[in-house]
Amino acid sequence: MPTFLERQFALAAHGTTLRTELLAGLTTFLTMAYILFVNPEILSTTGMPKSAVFVATCLAAAIGSFIMGWWANLPIALAPGMGLNAYFAFVVVGTLGFTWQQALGAVFISGVLFILVSLFRVREWVINAIPKSLKYAISAGIGLFLAIIGLKNAGIVVAHPATLVTLGDLHQTPALLACLGFVLILALEARRVKGAILIGILAITFLSVGLGLTPFQGVVAAPPSLTPTFLAMDIAGALHVGLVSVVMTFFLVELFDASGTLIGVAHRAGLLDAEGKLPRMGRALLADSSAIVVGATLGTSSTTAYIESAAGTAVGGRTGLTAVVVAVLFLLALFFSPLAAMVPAYATAPALLYVAILMSRGLAEVDWHDLTEAAPAAVTAITMPFTFSIAHGIAFGFITYAALKILSGRIKELPIAVAVIAALFLVKFALW
């Protein structure tokens, strides 16, 4: 077996061992396992059966991670993405009024588009053309969007007729438990405890059970049925003209999120070549775009590369074996569905807030001395939570960037891809 693994993953050539790769896979899994509880909680708000979404989440993460590890030989794990699941549930279904089946259809179509642009290298061209400031801003804006969702789910922020939002009732037990969970996650992360987010979610869940707020349903059981969500996507319905912008939003967010993660994790792991490019980038792009299609087929929102993979590379993971180990662990997680069913929204809210902090720090990388870079970044990040729409944040950010570069006499600094995307968003606002 070690000889077979050596041939498949070239462990020696990457300066790693079987033991190191196994440890790296376990570490990555523990840091991202929170998605098993958060994703079903978020998507269930659309009417999707939580148990089926749990199974879809496990399978999508396992299949996506396996493809990335086995075929692209990269230590990068995949799972349904944070931010994308919130956009799916709270905007596409909750605000725009489309069914979750149509939303799955939109995810499927965006995945097919991903495969096409990856095959024809269009995706690499777009990635290289998008300014870093907008990439950082999109990530930060999604983080802020997650933050307001987490605060709302915890009851810490509530609606107000005069001020739009205000402080909730902190005497309520769910709000207090959410605050406790948030502090616990931060403390564990500060102490570099692996799986801090997962520990925080489980701790608040067990406290909730102990206080009688949540009924105990068990821990281990046979996997639930996937039937309610399997092949449930409404592709014909997703071709509705009103979902064009939704498909484009999924497409753009997936583009920046997954691509940025691939480069970021590879950079931290020392896997980039002398020119700063990722070896086997073509395979990596096809792996994550294929995972989106698989995820939609199973019944979950967009699957993407996880920045938490950096935790595995930090302990020595250098090959795809790390991702394959993550895939195996997600399959084993299928037997813990009763535990996932008990997790209340206020137990996952602290995880959303912590992920928001991690995503928001990208704004520090923006050149704040250049107004033509800083202003579009700020507009992008601010607009997302205040309009409760990732799509609007991206749109206003691109339009602002293009307008400032043109009006300030620096049109030569405006990438063609940004100009085209900005023009498309202007047409969208004009027609819809």
Buried (B, 14 or more C-beta within 10 A) or exposed (E): EEEEBBEBBBBEEBEBBBEBBBBBBBBBBBBBBBBBBBBBBBBBBBEBBBBBBBBBBBBBBBBBBBBBBBBBBBBBBBBBBBBBBBBBBBBBBBEBEBBBBBBBBBBBBBBBBBBEBBEEEEBBBBBEBBBBBBBBBBBBBBBBBBBBBBBBBBBBBEEEEEEEEEEBEEEBBBBBBBBBBBEBBBEBBEEEEBBBBBBBBBBBBBBBBEEEBBEEEEEEBEBBEBEBBBEBBBBEBBBBEEBBBBBBBBBBBBBBBBBBBBBBBBBBBEBBEEEEEBBBBBBBBBBBBBBBBBBBBBBBBBBBBBBBBBBBBBBBBBBBBBBBBBBBBBBEBBBBBBBBBBBBBBBBBBBBBBBBBBBBEBBEBBBBEBEBBBBBBBBBBBBBBBBBBBBBBBBBBBBBBBBBBBEEEEEEBBBEBBBBBBEBBBEBEEEE
